[in-house]
């Protein structure tokens, strides 16, 4: 598996998103998926403390709990790079990026993950109420204590990300070294016009979420009658416009050229983007993991990329 640099880490070119654990995938299946990922060199796992609070009956922490149980069972902590997040509302009084909350949340995540350190700890979203130096100071103390190895940001504006970098430099605090933005072949404009150049100029790693546009870029949602195919189907309306259909058509053409499928082509397009380190993608079956592995070996040529860029132009 090809490796890429993400701050202090060497990671595979695809990140596995575990927000499905405890939601659409049960514990037993999650264990099988994690085993398969490790067998194929996909050892970078992205989660968050709030995953998956949205599922009926869940309270949050389900994904971390499953990963922690798997780690305890197989004893392969040193083979896995774990990225988790803090900041989104976990419960009524648990949210934000204050020092006190971060120090509390890290202990909860460590307990659920059954580990004594987190490889990549990320601000899940910006907290404009809390001073940046307070947040970075908390992270800095966790890195010095050995509980966190590196920090990153998600859902930050370009302005706040730049300000955070300056605060780190001026106050000699541990800096954010990567960004997790919403970015895919359909949702291009925000990242490309506001954040991409900054990330390139500052050697920021980039791990994209919603890399397949909530499933639209798999090609299985082409009309309203397809919305019943999954629990995410109801969110497909926003993609079914002229531009969306142009993208699907282009994906079909490139897929046929390479004997691949639209998901693999969409991920390969992201992996070919100079600013992207590793897109995040999920799988609910072992067969889908095989498809993800194939995506990491798919090499798009210049013609493919230009064609996809033009079809998805904003």
C-alpha positions as a Markdown table, in Angstrom:
| # | Residue | x | y | z |
|---|---|---|---|---|
| 1 | Unk | 0.0 | 0.0 | 0.0 |
| 2 | Unk | 1.4 | 3.4 | -1.0 |
| 3 | Unk | 2.2 | 5.6 | 1.9 |
| 4 | Unk | 1.9 | 9.4 | 2.2 |
| 5 | Unk | 3.1 | 11.9 | 4.7 |
| 6 | Unk | 0.6 | 13.4 | 7.1 |
| 7 | Unk | 2.5 | 15.5 | 9.6 |
| 8 | Unk | 4.6 | 13.1 | 11.6 |
| 9 | Unk | 2.8 | 10.0 | 10.2 |
| 10 | Unk | 3.2 | 7.9 | 7.2 |
| 11 | Unk | -0.3 | 6.8 | 6.2 |
| 12 | Unk | -2.0 | 4.9 | 3.5 |
| 13 | Unk | -3.5 | 6.9 | 0.6 |
| 14 | Unk | -7.0 | 6.0 | 1.9 |
| 15 | Unk | -8.5 | 6.6 | 5.3 |
| 16 | Unk | -11.3 | 4.5 | 6.7 |
| 17 | Unk | -14.2 | 6.3 | 8.2 |
| 18 | Unk | -15.7 | 4.5 | 11.2 |
| 19 | Unk | -18.8 | 6.7 | 11.8 |
| 20 | Unk | -20.8 | 3.6 | 10.6 |
| 21 | Unk | -19.7 | 1.6 | 13.6 |
| 22 | Unk | -22.6 | 1.3 | 16.1 |
| 23 | Unk | -25.0 | 2.7 | 13.4 |
| 24 | Unk | -25.3 | 0.7 | 10.2 |
| 25 | Unk | -22.7 | -1.8 | 11.2 |
| 26 | Unk | -22.8 | -3.9 | 14.4 |
| 27 | Unk | -19.9 | -4.8 | 16.7 |
| 28 | Unk | -19.2 | -8.3 | 15.2 |
| 29 | Unk | -19.2 | -6.9 | 11.6 |
| 30 | Unk | -17.0 | -4.0 | 12.7 |
| 31 | Unk | -14.4 | -6.3 | 14.0 |
| 32 | Unk | -14.3 | -8.2 | 10.7 |
| 33 | Unk | -14.0 | -5.0 | 8.8 |
| 34 | Unk | -11.1 | -3.8 | 11.0 |
| 35 | Unk | -9.3 | -7.1 | 10.5 |
| 36 | Unk | -9.7 | -6.9 | 6.8 |
| 37 | Unk | -8.5 | -3.3 | 6.7 |
| 38 | Unk | -5.4 | -4.2 | 8.6 |
| 39 | Unk | -4.7 | -7.1 | 6.3 |
| 40 | Unk | -4.7 | -4.8 | 3.3 |
| 41 | Unk | -2.5 | -2.1 | 4.8 |
| 42 | Unk | -5.4 | 0.4 | 5.5 |
| 43 | Unk | -4.4 | 1.1 | 9.0 |
| 44 | Unk | -5.5 | 4.7 | 9.4 |
| 45 | Unk | -8.9 | 4.8 | 11.1 |
| 46 | Unk | -10.9 | 8.0 | 11.5 |
| 47 | Unk | -13.5 | 8.3 | 14.3 |
| 48 | Unk | -15.0 | 10.9 | 16.7 |
| 49 | Unk | -16.3 | 11.0 | 20.2 |
| 50 | Unk | -19.9 | 11.8 | 19.0 |
| 51 | Unk | -20.1 | 8.8 | 16.5 |
| 52 | Unk | -22.8 | 7.8 | 16.4 |
| 53 | Unk | -25.1 | 9.9 | 18.5 |
| 54 | Unk | -27.6 | 10.2 | 15.7 |
| 55 | Unk | -28.6 | 6.6 | 15.6 |
| 56 | Unk | -31.8 | 5.7 | 17.7 |
| 57 | Unk | -30.8 | 4.5 | 21.2 |
| 58 | Unk | -27.2 | 5.8 | 21.0 |
| 59 | Unk | -25.6 | 8.2 | 23.4 |
| 60 | Unk | -22.3 | 8.8 | 21.6 |
| 61 | Unk | -19.0 | 7.1 | 21.8 |
| 62 | Unk | -20.2 | 3.9 | 20.1 |
| 63 | Unk | -17.6 | 4.0 | 17.4 |
| 64 | Unk | -14.7 | 4.6 | 19.8 |
| 65 | Unk | -16.0 | 1.8 | 22.1 |
| 66 | Unk | -16.1 | -0.7 | 19.2 |
| 67 | Unk | -12.6 | 0.2 | 18.1 |
| 68 | Unk | -11.3 | 0.0 | 21.7 |
| 69 | Unk | -12.9 | -3.5 | 22.1 |
| 70 | Unk | -11.2 | -4.6 | 18.9 |
| 71 | Unk | -7.8 | -3.2 | 20.0 |
| 72 | Unk | -8.1 | -5.0 | 23.3 |
| 73 | Unk | -9.0 | -8.3 | 21.6 |
| 74 | Unk | -6.2 | -8.3 | 19.1 |
| 75 | Unk | -3.4 | -6.4 | 20.9 |
| 76 | Unk | -2.3 | -4.6 | 17.7 |
| 77 | Unk | -2.4 | -1.0 | 18.9 |
| 78 | Unk | 1.0 | -0.3 | 17.4 |
| 79 | Unk | -0.2 | -1.3 | 14.0 |
| 80 | Unk | -3.1 | 1.2 | 13.9 |
| 81 | Unk | -3.1 | 5.0 | 13.5 |
| 82 | Unk | -6.2 | 6.3 | 15.3 |
| 83 | Unk | -7.7 | 9.7 | 14.5 |
| 84 | Unk | -10.5 | 11.0 | 16.7 |
| 85 | Unk | -12.1 | 14.3 | 17.3 |
| 86 | Unk | -13.5 | 16.7 | 20.0 |
| 87 | Unk | -15.7 | 19.7 | 19.9 |
| 88 | Unk | -19.1 | 18.7 | 18.5 |
| 89 | Unk | -21.9 | 18.5 | 21.0 |
| 90 | Unk | -21.6 | 15.2 | 22.8 |
| 91 | Unk | -24.4 | 16.0 | 25.3 |
| 92 | Unk | -26.0 | 19.1 | 26.7 |
| 93 | Unk | -22.9 | 20.3 | 28.6 |
| 94 | Unk | -20.2 | 18.5 | 26.6 |
| 95 | Unk | -19.1 | 20.6 | 23.6 |
| 96 | Unk | -16.6 | 23.2 | 22.4 |
| 97 | Unk | -12.9 | 23.6 | 22.6 |
| 98 | Unk | -12.3 | 25.0 | 26.1 |
| 99 | Unk | -9.3 | 23.7 | 28.0 |
| 100 | Unk | -11.4 | 22.1 | 30.7 |
| 101 | Unk | -13.6 | 20.3 | 28.2 |
| 102 | Unk | -10.7 | 19.1 | 26.0 |
| 103 | Unk | -9.0 | 17.7 | 29.1 |
| 104 | Unk | -12.2 | 15.9 | 30.1 |
| 105 | Unk | -13.0 | 14.7 | 26.6 |
| 106 | Unk | -9.6 | 13.2 | 26.0 |
| 107 | Unk | -9.9 | 11.0 | 29.1 |
| 108 | Unk | -13.3 | 9.8 | 27.9 |
| 109 | Unk | -12.0 | 9.0 | 24.5 |
| 110 | Unk | -8.9 | 7.2 | 25.8 |
| 111 | Unk | -11.1 | 5.1 | 28.1 |
| 112 | Unk | -13.5 | 4.1 | 25.2 |
| 113 | Unk | -10.6 | 3.4 | 22.9 |
| 114 | Unk | -8.8 | 1.4 | 25.6 |
| 115 | Unk | -5.5 | 3.1 | 24.8 |
| 116 | Unk | -3.2 | 5.5 | 26.5 |
| 117 | Unk | -2.6 | 7.8 | 23.5 |
| 118 | Unk | -4.3 | 9.1 | 20.4 |
| 119 | Unk | -2.3 | 9.5 | 17.3 |
| 120 | Unk | -4.3 | 12.4 | 15.7 |
| 121 | Unk | -6.6 | 14.5 | 17.9 |
| 122 | Unk | -8.7 | 16.9 | 15.9 |
| 123 | Unk | -10.9 | 19.9 | 16.6 |
| 124 | Unk | -14.2 | 18.6 | 15.1 |
| 125 | Unk | -15.4 | 22.2 | 14.4 |
| 126 | Unk | -14.3 | 25.7 | 15.3 |
| 127 | Unk | -15.2 | 27.2 | 18.7 |
| 128 | Unk | -15.3 | 31.0 | 18.2 |
| 129 | Unk | -16.2 | 31.5 | 21.9 |
| 130 | Unk | -13.0 | 30.0 | 23.2 |
| 131 | Unk | -9.7 | 31.8 | 22.7 |
| 132 | Unk | -7.5 | 30.0 | 20.2 |
| 133 | Unk | -4.5 | 30.1 | 22.5 |
| 134 | Unk | -6.6 | 28.3 | 25.2 |
| 135 | Unk | -7.5 | 25.5 | 22.8 |
| 136 | Unk | -4.0 | 25.1 | 21.5 |
| 137 | Unk | -2.5 | 25.3 | 25.0 |
| 138 | Unk | -4.7 | 22.4 | 26.0 |
| 139 | Unk | -3.5 | 20.3 | 23.0 |
| 140 | Unk | 0.1 | 21.3 | 23.7 |
| 141 | Unk | -0.1 | 20.0 | 27.2 |
| 142 | Unk | -1.6 | 16.7 | 26.0 |
| 143 | Unk | 1.2 | 16.3 | 23.5 |
| 144 | Unk | 3.8 | 16.9 | 26.2 |
| 145 | Unk | 2.0 | 14.4 | 28.4 |
| 146 | Unk | 2.2 | 11.8 | 25.7 |
| 147 | Unk | -1.6 | 11.4 | 25.4 |
| 148 | Unk | -1.7 | 12.9 | 21.9 |
| 149 | Unk | 0.9 | 12.7 | 19.1 |
| 150 | Unk | -0.4 | 15.3 | 16.6 |
| 151 | Unk | -3.3 | 17.7 | 16.3 |
| 152 | Unk | -5.5 | 18.7 | 13.3 |
| 153 | Unk | -8.6 | 20.7 | 12.5 |
| 154 | Unk | -11.9 | 20.0 | 10.8 |
| 155 | Unk | -14.6 | 22.3 | 9.5 |
| 156 | Unk | -12.5 | 25.5 | 10.0 |
| 157 | Unk | -12.7 | 28.5 | 7.8 |
| 158 | Unk | -9.5 | 29.7 | 6.1 |
| 159 | Unk | -9.4 | 32.8 | 8.3 |
| 160 | Unk | -9.6 | 30.8 | 11.6 |
| 161 | Unk | -7.1 | 28.2 | 10.3 |
| 162 | Unk | -4.6 | 30.9 | 9.4 |
| 163 | Unk | -5.1 | 32.6 | 12.8 |
| 164 | Unk | -4.5 | 29.3 | 14.6 |
| 165 | Unk | -1.3 | 28.8 | 12.7 |
| 166 | Unk | -0.1 | 32.3 | 13.7 |
| 167 | Unk | -1.0 | 31.7 | 17.4 |
| 168 | Unk | 1.0 | 28.5 | 17.4 |
| 169 | Unk | 4.0 | 30.2 | 16.0 |
| 170 | Unk | 3.8 | 33.3 | 18.2 |
| 171 | Unk | 3.2 | 31.4 | 21.5 |
| 172 | Unk | 5.3 | 28.4 | 20.7 |
| 173 | Unk | 2.4 | 26.0 | 20.9 |
| 174 | Unk | 1.8 | 22.7 | 19.1 |
| 175 | Unk | 0.3 | 23.5 | 15.7 |
| 176 | Unk | -2.4 | 22.0 | 13.7 |
| 177 | Unk | -0.8 | 19.9 | 11.0 |
| 178 | Unk | -3.7 | 18.7 | 9.0 |
| 179 | Unk | -7.2 | 19.7 | 7.9 |
| 180 | Unk | -10.3 | 17.5 | 7.5 |
| 181 | Unk | -12.6 | 19.4 | 5.0 |
| 182 | Unk | -15.8 | 18.5 | 3.3 |
| 183 | Unk | -14.6 | 17.9 | -0.3 |
| 184 | Unk | -15.4 | 15.6 | -3.2 |
| 185 | Unk | -16.0 | 15.7 | -6.9 |
| 186 | Unk | -19.4 | 17.4 | -6.4 |
| 187 | Unk | -18.5 | 19.6 | -3.5 |
| 188 | Unk | -15.4 | 21.4 | -4.8 |
| 189 | Unk | -15.9 | 25.1 | -4.6 |
| 190 | Unk | -15.5 | 25.9 | -0.9 |
| 191 | Unk | -12.2 | 24.0 | -0.4 |
| 192 | Unk | -10.7 | 24.8 | -3.7 |
| 193 | Unk | -11.3 | 28.6 | -3.5 |
| 194 | Unk | -10.7 | 29.2 | 0.2 |
| 195 | Unk | -8.5 | 26.5 | 1.7 |
| 196 | Unk | -6.6 | 24.5 | -0.8 |
| 197 | Unk | -3.8 | 26.9 | -1.6 |
| 198 | Unk | -3.2 | 27.6 | 2.1 |
| 199 | Unk | -2.9 | 23.9 | 2.8 |
| 200 | Unk | -0.4 | 23.5 | -0.1 |
| 201 | Unk | 1.7 | 26.4 | 0.9 |
| 202 | Unk | 1.8 | 25.3 | 4.6 |
| 203 | Unk | 2.4 | 21.6 | 4.0 |
| 204 | Unk | -0.9 | 20.8 | 5.7 |
| 205 | Unk | -2.1 | 17.2 | 5.3 |
| 206 | Unk | -5.7 | 16.9 | 4.0 |
| 207 | Unk | -8.1 | 14.1 | 4.7 |
| 208 | Unk | -11.4 | 14.7 | 3.1 |
| 209 | Unk | -14.8 | 13.7 | 4.5 |
| 210 | Unk | -18.0 | 13.0 | 2.5 |
| 211 | Unk | -15.5 | 11.9 | -0.1 |
| 212 | Unk | -18.3 | 10.1 | -2.0 |
| 213 | Unk | -20.9 | 12.9 | -1.4 |
| 214 | Unk | -22.9 | 10.8 | 1.1 |
| 215 | Unk | -23.1 | 8.0 | -1.5 |
| 216 | Unk | -24.1 | 10.1 | -4.6 |
| 217 | Unk | -20.8 | 9.5 | -6.3 |
| 218 | Unk | -21.3 | 5.7 | -6.1 |
| 219 | Unk | -23.7 | 6.1 | -9.0 |
| 220 | Unk | -26.5 | 4.3 | -7.3 |
| 221 | Unk | -28.7 | 7.4 | -6.9 |
| 222 | Unk | -29.8 | 8.5 | -10.4 |
| 223 | Unk | -33.5 | 9.4 | -9.8 |
| 224 | Unk | -35.9 | 9.7 | -7.0 |
| 225 | Unk | -36.9 | 6.1 | -7.2 |
| 226 | Unk | -33.4 | 5.2 | -6.1 |
| 227 | Unk | -33.7 | 7.1 | -2.8 |
| 228 | Unk | -35.0 | 4.0 | -1.0 |
| 229 | Unk | -31.7 | 2.1 | -1.6 |
| 230 | Unk | -30.3 | 3.3 | 1.7 |
| 231 | Unk | -31.0 | 5.4 | 4.8 |
| 232 | Unk | -29.0 | 8.2 | 3.2 |
| 233 | Unk | -31.2 | 8.2 | 0.1 |
| 234 | Unk | -33.4 | 11.1 | 1.3 |
| 235 | Unk | -30.4 | 13.5 | 1.1 |
| 236 | Unk | -29.8 | 12.9 | -2.6 |
| 237 | Unk | -32.2 | 15.6 | -3.9 |
| 238 | Unk | -29.6 | 18.3 | -3.8 |
| 239 | Unk | -27.3 | 16.3 | -6.2 |
| 240 | Unk | -29.9 | 15.5 | -8.8 |
| 241 | Unk | -29.4 | 18.6 | -11.0 |
| 242 | Unk | -27.8 | 19.1 | -14.4 |
| 243 | Unk | -24.3 | 19.3 | -12.9 |
| 244 | Unk | -24.9 | 16.2 | -10.9 |
| 245 | Unk | -26.0 | 14.2 | -13.9 |
| 246 | Unk | -23.0 | 15.5 | -15.9 |
| 247 | Unk | -20.7 | 14.2 | -13.1 |
| 248 | Unk | -22.4 | 10.8 | -13.1 |
| 249 | Unk | -22.0 | 10.6 | -16.9 |
| 250 | Unk | -18.3 | 11.4 | -16.7 |
| 251 | Unk | -17.8 | 8.9 | -13.9 |
| 252 | Unk | -19.5 | 6.2 | -16.1 |
| 253 | Unk | -17.2 | 7.0 | -19.0 |
| 254 | Unk | -14.0 | 6.9 | -17.0 |
| 255 | Unk | -15.2 | 3.8 | -15.1 |
| 256 | Unk | -15.6 | 2.0 | -18.4 |
| 257 | Unk | -12.2 | 3.0 | -19.5 |
| 258 | Unk | -10.6 | 1.5 | -16.4 |
| 259 | Unk | -13.0 | -1.4 | -15.8 |
| 260 | Unk | -13.7 | 0.3 | -12.4 |
| 261 | Unk | -16.8 | 1.6 | -10.7 |
| 262 | Unk | -17.9 | 5.3 | -10.0 |
| 263 | Unk | -16.8 | 5.0 | -6.3 |
| 264 | Unk | -13.3 | 4.0 | -7.2 |
| 265 | Unk | -13.0 | 6.7 | -9.9 |
| 266 | Unk | -14.3 | 9.4 | -7.5 |
| 267 | Unk | -11.8 | 8.3 | -4.8 |
| 268 | Unk | -9.0 | 8.0 | -7.4 |
| 269 | Unk | -9.7 | 11.6 | -8.5 |
| 270 | Unk | -9.3 | 12.8 | -4.9 |
| 271 | Unk | -6.1 | 10.8 | -4.4 |
| 272 | Unk | -4.7 | 12.4 | -7.6 |
| 273 | Unk | -5.4 | 15.9 | -6.3 |
| 274 | Unk | -2.0 | 17.4 | -5.2 |
| 275 | Unk | -3.6 | 18.9 | -2.1 |
| 276 | Unk | -5.2 | 15.7 | -0.8 |
| 277 | Unk | -3.3 | 13.3 | 1.4 |
| 278 | Unk | -6.0 | 10.6 | 1.8 |
| 279 | Unk | -9.8 | 10.7 | 1.3 |
| 280 | Unk | -12.0 | 9.2 | 4.0 |
| 281 | Unk | -14.3 | 6.4 | 2.8 |
| 282 | Unk | -16.4 | 3.8 | 4.6 |
| 283 | Unk | -17.5 | 0.2 | 3.9 |
| 284 | Unk | -20.1 | -1.9 | 5.5 |
| 285 | Unk | -19.1 | -5.3 | 4.0 |
| 286 | Unk | -15.9 | -7.1 | 3.3 |
| 287 | Unk | -16.6 | -7.0 | -0.4 |
| 288 | Unk | -16.7 | -3.2 | -0.2 |
| 289 | Unk | -13.3 | -3.1 | 1.4 |
| 290 | Unk | -12.0 | -5.0 | -1.5 |
| 291 | Unk | -13.5 | -2.3 | -3.7 |
| 292 | Unk | -11.7 | 0.4 | -1.6 |
| 293 | Unk | -8.4 | -1.4 | -2.0 |
| 294 | Unk | -8.9 | -1.5 | -5.7 |
| 295 | Unk | -9.5 | 2.3 | -5.7 |
| 296 | Unk | -6.0 | 2.8 | -4.2 |
| 297 | Unk | -4.5 | 1.1 | -7.2 |
| 298 | Unk | -6.5 | 3.0 | -9.8 |
| 299 | Unk | -4.3 | 5.5 | -11.6 |
| 300 | Unk | -6.2 | 8.2 | -13.6 |
| 301 | Unk | -4.4 | 9.7 | -16.5 |
| 302 | Unk | -4.4 | 13.4 | -17.4 |
| 303 | Unk | -7.2 | 13.0 | -19.9 |
| 304 | Unk | -9.4 | 11.4 | -17.2 |
| 305 | Unk | -8.8 | 14.1 | -14.7 |
| 306 | Unk | -9.4 | 16.9 | -17.2 |
| 307 | Unk | -12.7 | 15.2 | -18.2 |
| 308 | Unk | -13.8 | 14.9 | -14.6 |
| 309 | Unk | -12.8 | 18.4 | -13.8 |
| 310 | Unk | -14.7 | 19.8 | -16.7 |
| 311 | Unk | -17.9 | 17.8 | -15.9 |
| 312 | Unk | -17.8 | 18.9 | -12.3 |
| 313 | Unk | -16.8 | 22.5 | -12.9 |
| 314 | Unk | -18.6 | 25.0 | -10.6 |
